[in-house]
Amino acid sequence: MPYPRLTERAKAAVILTDATYHDPGRVDASTLASVAKRALEIDPVNVYPIVSSGAASFYTESAEATTGQVIVNDGDTSAALMSALTKLQTRSVVLLPHPDYYAQPGQEITFNASASYSPGSTLVKYDWDYNGDGTFDEATTNPIAKHTYSEVAEGLMQVRVTDANGAASNASAFVHIGTGPDAGRPAAPTNVTAVPASSADGVSTVQVSWESSDPAVYRWGLTVDGIPAGMVEGASDTVSITDVHRETDVEIGVVGFTKDGLIGMASTVILPTEGRYAFTGFTQPVDPLPTVNAVAAGRAVPIKFGLGADFGLGILSAGSPSSVRAGCDTTAVLDEVESSVTAGSSSLTYSVGNGIYTYVWKTDKTWAGTCRMFQLTLDNGSLHEAKFNFGTQVHRESPGSERVQGFLVPAHEMGYEEANLAITHNRWRRLVPLVAVAVTDFNVCARA
């Protein structure tokens, strides 16, 4: 169990003096009560006054209020100092599991000091001060106590632990009644993305974007692998981080800050190691560039590729895959997609047997007569493309009653009349010049 507030003995203040003090103080009007309260707030602090025997009784109250002890100096200051240091080293270590406790009025809180210990003795007594006023409300031999606060409040509590030798120390914690741990803190931003804008030699400039409508955000903090990288104004929703080394996966974090300095909940995104994917290229039935794949609009095309290993299904960047309209190059070699699947929703799967990812791409019937570029963006920012021709399918009987198949792009889509059509004929391919007439039903005139 972690102990974020106290991981060792409480702090201590050793006061070596031959004079008494003023209550209240003449400079800042501080009182014994305010000093004791402040000592609790800062972790806490045990006060050990080293004074003459004549002043010992005067300092007893301040020592007890801070769970310290008066050390009498009989003229041998060195011996008195050594006595104080010995007591500091042998006092108990008091531990509470939380620096803050939250509850609603009427809700019981459990305070557990069972992890406390004495380095040279055994613990015999636990004194509990539930409102931090210096008056202990309950004494137990059990390290666990329960208390219910009846009203909304913000304050401190403390537990003083005494061992069998009479040495005592304490621990304190903040108590928040009627508020939650996230009260007033900005909400975590949503849809955080980190996309490499440029990369060289394993170092990238990364574009980080996020969404938030929380008015409490005064500034945004950016982190790289948990290390603060900078801050931007609260109105911002995107920023570039330079010099991001990507030998391993990188965690990018975004967290909001209020004007008063409260830290909100953070959101993170993982930027994968650059080059960890060994992209093998698109495989059959899809051909890579510069070949243009011919397919009927509305069909579902199995896009197959390998990455060198099984990286799970969370390999795609947000919004990927996608496609954009592209010009139809009349000089490009077309290759008909040899197989397609029944049109349905797009999906990604992985085959352990052959190490191949398959994305079933659902094409749109309205793409008929156009060309489009299929774009696959992996979550490491790498882009891989394949081109598709969704022209009208044509058939022409060749001499010998052998069928020749192909896909024709209408002339009004190409911008000129002369076009080339890749056809399949007797298991080999050749280009046949065609003249297309741009009419509604895409009538085709072909010449040998």
SVG drawing of the C-alpha trace seen along z (x, -y; Angstrom):
<svg xmlns="http://www.w3.org/2000/svg" viewBox="-28 -43 57 64">
<polyline fill="none" stroke="black" stroke-width="0.4" points="0.0,0.0 1.5,-3.4 2.1,-6.1 2.3,-9.3 2.4,-11.8 4.7,-10.1 7.3,-7.5 9.6,-8.2 9.6,-10.0 7.8,-13.3 9.9,-16.4 11.4,-18.0 12.5,-21.5 15.3,-21.7 15.2,-25.1 18.4,-26.1 17.6,-29.1 18.1,-30.8 15.1,-33.0 11.3,-32.6 8.9,-33.5 6.0,-35.8 2.4,-34.6 1.3,-36.2 4.5,-37.0 5.5,-40.7 6.4,-40.5 3.6,-38.5 1.2,-38.0 1.5,-34.2 0.2,-32.2 1.1,-28.8 -2.2,-27.5 -1.4,-28.8 2.1,-27.4 0.8,-24.0 -1.7,-24.1 0.9,-25.0 3.2,-22.2 0.4,-19.7 -0.1,-21.1 3.5,-20.7 3.7,-16.9 3.8,-17.4 6.7,-19.0 7.7,-17.9 9.3,-20.7 12.3,-19.9 13.3,-23.0 16.8,-22.8 16.6,-25.3 17.9,-25.8 16.2,-24.1 14.6,-27.4 12.8,-27.7 11.9,-24.1 8.5,-24.4 7.7,-27.4 8.4,-25.4 6.7,-22.2 3.3,-23.3 4.8,-24.1 6.6,-20.8 3.6,-18.8 1.3,-20.7 3.6,-19.5 4.3,-16.0 7.9,-17.1 9.9,-17.1 11.9,-19.6 15.6,-18.9 17.3,-20.5 20.6,-22.1 22.6,-22.0 25.6,-23.8 26.8,-21.1 25.2,-22.2 26.9,-19.5 25.5,-16.8 22.0,-18.4 22.2,-18.4 23.2,-14.8 20.4,-13.9 17.9,-15.7 19.2,-13.9 19.1,-10.5 15.5,-11.1 14.7,-12.1 16.3,-9.0 14.6,-6.6 11.0,-8.1 8.3,-6.1 7.5,-6.2 3.8,-7.0 2.1,-6.2 -1.4,-6.9 -2.3,-5.4 -3.8,-8.6 -2.8,-12.3 -6.4,-13.3 -9.7,-11.8 -13.1,-12.6 -16.6,-11.9 -20.1,-13.2 -21.6,-14.4 -22.8,-11.4 -20.4,-9.0 -17.9,-7.1 -14.2,-7.4 -11.7,-4.7 -8.2,-5.9 -5.6,-3.2 -2.2,-3.6 -1.3,0.1 1.7,-0.4 3.4,-2.5 6.3,-1.1 9.0,-1.9 12.6,-1.1 13.6,0.0 10.4,0.8 6.7,1.7 3.8,-0.7 1.4,-0.8 -0.9,-3.8 -2.7,-5.7 -4.2,-9.2 -6.6,-10.5 -7.4,-14.2 -10.1,-14.2 -10.4,-18.0 -6.7,-18.9 -7.3,-21.4 -4.6,-19.9 -7.1,-18.2 -7.0,-14.4 -10.6,-13.0 -9.8,-9.3 -7.1,-7.1 -6.8,-3.4 -4.4,-0.5 -5.8,0.4 -4.1,-1.3 -7.5,-1.6 -10.1,-4.2 -13.4,-5.3 -15.0,-8.6 -18.1,-10.3 -18.2,-14.0 -21.7,-15.5 -21.2,-18.8 -19.5,-20.0 -15.9,-20.9 -12.3,-21.3 -9.6,-20.6 -6.9,-18.3 -6.7,-15.2 -3.7,-13.7 -2.8,-10.5 0.0,-10.5 1.7,-7.1 3.7,-6.3 6.0,-3.3 6.8,-1.4 9.8,-3.7 7.5,-6.7 8.8,-8.1 6.1,-9.7 5.6,-10.9 2.6,-11.8 1.1,-11.9 -1.5,-14.2 -3.9,-14.2 -6.4,-16.6 -10.1,-15.9 -12.6,-17.1 -16.3,-16.7 -18.9,-17.4 -16.6,-17.6 -15.1,-15.0 -11.4,-14.6 -12.1,-16.1 -14.1,-19.2 -13.1,-22.2 -10.6,-20.3 -10.8,-20.4 -12.3,-17.3 -10.0,-15.2 -9.9,-16.2 -11.4,-13.8 -10.3,-12.5 -6.6,-13.0 -4.6,-12.2 -0.9,-12.3 0.1,-12.2 3.7,-12.6 3.9,-15.7 7.5,-14.9 10.2,-12.4 13.9,-12.0 16.3,-9.4 13.7,-8.3 12.9,-11.8 9.5,-13.3 7.6,-16.5 4.2,-15.4 0.9,-17.2 -1.2,-16.7 -4.9,-17.5 -7.7,-17.2 -11.3,-18.3 -12.7,-20.0 -15.4,-22.5 -14.5,-22.8 -14.5,-26.5 -12.4,-25.8 -9.3,-25.2 -6.9,-28.2 -3.9,-26.4 -3.2,-23.0 -0.1,-21.1 1.6,-18.6 3.7,-15.7 6.0,-13.2 6.4,-10.0 5.2,-11.7 7.7,-14.6 6.3,-18.1 6.9,-19.4 5.2,-22.7 2.0,-24.6 -0.5,-26.4 -3.5,-28.7 -6.8,-27.2 -8.4,-28.1 -6.0,-25.9 -6.9,-22.4 -3.8,-21.5 0.0,-21.9 3.2,-20.7 5.8,-19.0 9.2,-18.8 12.2,-16.4 10.1,-13.4 12.4,-10.4 10.6,-7.3 13.0,-4.4 10.2,-3.0 6.5,-3.8 5.9,-7.3 3.1,-8.4 1.7,-11.8 -0.4,-13.4 -2.7,-16.4 -4.0,-17.9 -5.9,-21.0 -4.9,-23.6 -7.2,-26.1 -6.2,-29.7 -5.7,-28.8 -3.3,-26.0 -5.6,-23.0 -4.5,-20.1 -7.3,-18.2 -7.5,-14.7 -5.1,-13.8 -5.7,-12.0 -3.0,-10.1 -2.4,-8.6 0.4,-6.2 2.6,-7.1 4.0,-3.8 7.7,-3.3 8.7,-4.5 9.2,-1.7 8.0,1.0 5.6,2.2 7.3,4.0 4.7,3.2 4.8,5.9 2.7,4.1 -0.8,4.9 -1.2,8.4 -3.6,10.2 -6.3,9.6 -5.1,5.9 -2.1,4.8 0.1,2.0 0.9,-1.3 1.5,-2.1 -1.0,0.6 -4.7,-0.6 -7.1,2.0 -10.4,2.3 -13.5,3.2 -17.2,2.7 -18.5,0.0 -20.5,1.3 -18.4,4.4 -16.5,5.2 -12.8,5.5 -10.5,7.5 -7.5,5.3 -4.7,7.6 -1.3,6.6 1.2,7.8 3.1,5.9 5.7,8.6 3.9,9.7 0.6,9.7 0.1,6.2 -3.6,6.7 -6.4,4.9 -5.7,1.4 -3.2,0.6 -5.1,-2.0 -5.0,-5.8 -8.3,-7.5 -10.4,-7.8 -8.4,-5.2 -8.8,-3.7 -10.3,-6.3 -10.5,-7.1 -10.3,-10.2 -11.3,-11.0 -8.4,-10.7 -7.8,-11.4 -7.9,-8.4 -4.6,-8.0 -5.3,-6.7 -1.7,-5.4 -1.7,-3.3 -1.9,0.4 -5.2,1.7 -5.6,5.0 -9.0,6.4 -9.5,7.4 -9.7,11.2 -11.9,11.6 -14.3,9.6 -16.7,10.4 -20.3,9.8 -20.9,6.1 -21.4,5.4 -19.9,3.3 -16.1,2.7 -14.1,4.7 -10.5,5.6 -9.3,9.1 -6.0,10.9 -5.0,14.4 -2.6,16.1 -2.0,18.8 -0.4,16.6 0.3,13.4 -2.0,11.3 -4.3,8.5 -7.5,8.2 -9.6,5.1 -12.9,5.6 -13.4,2.3 -17.1,1.6 -17.1,-0.5 -20.0,-2.8 -22.2,-2.3 -22.1,-6.0 -18.4,-5.8 -19.2,-4.2 -17.3,-5.8 -14.6,-7.3 -11.2,-6.6 -10.3,-6.7 -7.2,-6.4 -7.6,-4.0 -5.5,-5.3 -4.5,-3.1 -2.9,-5.1 -1.3,-3.1 -1.2,-4.5 2.5,-5.3 1.6,-7.8 2.8,-5.8 0.5,-6.1 0.0,-3.3 -2.1,-3.7 -3.7,-1.7 -5.6,-3.1 -9.0,-1.8 -10.9,-2.3 -14.7,-2.0 -15.4,-2.4 -18.3,-0.7 -17.6,3.0 -17.7,3.8 -17.6,7.1 -16.6,7.7 -16.6,11.0 -13.2,11.6 -12.5,13.7 -13.0,17.3 -15.9,16.5 -13.5,15.9 -14.7,13.3 -12.6,10.2 -13.4,8.3 -12.4,4.9 -13.5,1.7 -14.0,-1.6 -13.8,-5.0 -16.3,-7.3 -14.7,-10.0 -16.4,-12.9 -14.7,-11.7 -11.3,-11.5 -11.4,-14.9 -10.5,-13.5 -11.8,-10.9 -8.9,-8.6 -8.5,-6.0 -6.7,-2.8 -8.4,0.2 -6.6,3.1 -8.3,6.4 -7.8,10.0 -7.5,12.3 -6.2,15.9 -4.4,15.5 -2.4,12.5 -3.0,8.8 -2.7,6.2 -3.9,2.6 -6.7,2.0 -7.4,-1.6 -11.0,-2.6 -13.1,-5.6 -15.7,-6.4 -18.8,-8.4 -19.9,-10.5 -23.6,-9.8 -25.8,-8.9 -25.7,-5.1 -22.0,-5.1 -22.3,-3.5 -18.9,-2.3 -17.5,-2.1 -14.5,0.1 -12.1,0.6 -9.5,3.2"/>
</svg>
